[in-house]
Amino acid sequence: HGAEALNASLPDGARIRLGLSATPKHYFDTERTTRICRYYGGVVFEYGLADALADGVLAPYEYHVHLVELTDEEAEEYAELSSRIGRMAAGGADDDIEESGDAALQMLLFRRARLLGNARNKIAVLGRLLKDKPPEPFSLFYCGDGTTELDTVGPDDSDERQVDQVSRLL
């Protein structure tokens, strides 16, 4: 509802409004946050993850983090994006982006997050982990929304969605 077009389509005449969101405040997007707060008002209640686990409304879970090295190309792009983000966050401009302000900064942050989410070496690490022990029933695997280069080179092999690579491994 923070997106400009969607926010404009919300009913103005609703006297009572309830918005439920895990992320009512958008990092580096004050316009989106302002639209949400203007329509729904401020946050009136928070129910955190720790509370939900303690109250038994979420199934207990274990979160396993495995560090993955970026490829040289990914590390170079990450450093470049981080530098551009730093300059923009400090109030500077970015010559490669036509728009300025929060939207441009958000775009760079999104690109950097997507780079991490789709890091090529994640698939190899998952493959090694699955080799030693298959996943427990009801395990969840979170995938990036993009594509990852494949190790094989052929006429039909260039990029594949990460979810498809993970599904094949599982």
C-alpha positions in Angstrom: 0.0 0.0 0.0 3.0 2.3 0.1 3.4 2.2 -3.7 2.0 5.4 -5.2 -0.4 3.8 -7.6 -1.8 1.3 -5.1 -2.0 3.9 -2.4 -4.1 6.2 -4.6 -6.6 3.4 -5.2 -7.3 2.9 -1.5 -10.8 4.1 -0.5 -10.7 7.6 1.0 -14.1 7.3 2.7 -13.2 4.4 5.0 -13.7 5.6 8.6 -12.0 2.7 10.2 -8.8 1.3 8.7 -6.6 -1.5 9.8 -3.2 -2.2 8.2 -1.2 -5.3 9.1 2.4 -5.3 8.0 5.7 -6.9 9.0 7.4 -3.8 7.5 5.4 -0.6 7.9 8.6 1.5 7.7 10.5 1.2 4.5 14.3 1.6 4.7 15.5 4.6 2.7 12.0 5.2 1.2 10.4 7.9 3.3 7.8 8.6 0.6 6.4 5.1 0.8 6.5 5.1 4.6 4.7 8.5 4.6 2.0 7.3 2.3 1.3 4.3 4.6 1.3 6.4 7.7 -0.9 9.0 6.2 -3.5 6.4 5.2 -3.5 4.1 8.2 -2.0 6.3 10.9 1.0 5.3 13.0 1.8 1.9 14.4 -0.4 1.2 17.4 0.7 -2.3 18.2 3.8 -4.4 17.6 4.0 -8.2 18.0 7.5 -9.4 17.5 9.0 -12.7 16.4 10.2 -13.5 20.0 6.7 -12.9 21.4 5.1 -15.1 18.7 7.5 -17.9 19.4 7.1 -17.6 23.2 3.3 -17.5 22.8 3.4 -20.7 20.7 1.7 -19.1 17.6 4.7 -19.9 15.5 6.3 -23.3 15.1 9.8 -23.3 16.8 12.6 -23.3 14.2 16.3 -23.4 13.9 18.0 -20.8 11.7 21.4 -22.0 10.2 23.7 -19.5 8.6 26.4 -20.6 6.3 28.9 -18.0 5.1 29.3 -18.0 1.3 32.1 -16.2 -0.5 31.2 -14.0 -3.4 32.8 -14.6 -6.8 35.4 -12.1 -7.8 32.9 -10.5 -10.2 30.2 -10.4 -7.5 32.6 -8.9 -4.9 33.6 -6.2 -7.4 30.0 -5.3 -8.1 29.1 -5.4 -4.4 32.0 -2.9 -3.6 30.9 -0.7 -6.5 27.3 -0.6 -5.3 28.3 0.0 -1.7 30.4 2.9 -2.7 27.6 4.4 -4.7 25.2 3.8 -1.8 27.6 5.5 0.6 27.9 8.6 -1.7 24.1 8.9 -2.1 23.4 8.3 1.6 25.8 11.1 2.4 23.7 13.4 0.1 25.8 13.1 -3.0 24.6 12.3 -6.5 25.1 9.3 -8.7 25.8 10.1 -12.3 24.6 6.7 -13.5 21.1 7.2 -12.2 18.7 9.8 -13.7 16.5 10.0 -10.6 17.8 11.2 -7.3 16.8 11.0 -3.7 15.2 8.1 -1.8 14.0 6.2 -4.9 17.5 6.1 -6.5 19.1 5.0 -3.2 16.4 2.4 -2.7 17.2 1.0 -6.2 20.8 0.7 -5.4 20.1 -1.0 -2.1 17.7 -3.4 -3.9 20.4 -4.2 -6.5 22.9 -5.0 -3.8 20.5 -7.1 -1.8 19.6 -9.0 -5.0 23.3 -9.6 -5.7 23.7 -11.2 -2.3 20.5 -13.2 -2.6 21.5 -14.7 -5.8 25.2 -15.3 -5.1 26.5 -18.0 -7.3 28.4 -19.9 -4.6 25.2 -20.5 -2.5 24.2 -23.4 -4.7 27.6 -25.2 -4.2 27.4 -24.7 -0.4 23.9 -26.1 -0.3 25.0 -29.0 -2.4 27.8 -29.8 0.0 25.4 -29.5 3.0 22.8 -31.8 1.4 25.5 -34.4 0.5 26.3 -34.9 4.2 22.7 -34.9 5.5 19.3 -34.7 3.6 16.9 -32.1 4.8 14.5 -32.9 7.6 10.8 -33.1 6.8 9.1 -29.7 6.7 12.3 -27.8 6.1 12.1 -24.5 4.4 14.7 -23.2 1.9 14.7 -19.6 1.0 15.8 -18.7 -2.5 16.8 -15.4 -4.2 14.3 -14.2 -6.8 16.9 -14.0 -9.6 19.0 -16.2 -11.7 22.4 -17.7 -11.1 25.1 -18.6 -13.7 25.5 -22.3 -14.2 28.8 -24.1 -14.0 28.2 -25.9 -17.2 28.7 -24.1 -20.5 26.6 -25.1 -23.5 24.2 -23.7 -26.0 21.3 -23.9 -23.6 23.2 -23.3 -20.3 23.7 -19.8 -19.2 21.5 -18.7 -16.3 18.9 -20.6 -14.3 16.5 -19.4 -11.6 17.9 -20.1 -8.2 14.7 -21.7 -7.0 15.0 -24.2 -9.9 18.6 -25.0 -9.0 17.6 -25.5 -5.3 14.6 -27.7 -6.3 16.9 -29.9 -8.5 19.4 -30.3 -5.6 16.6 -31.2 -3.1 
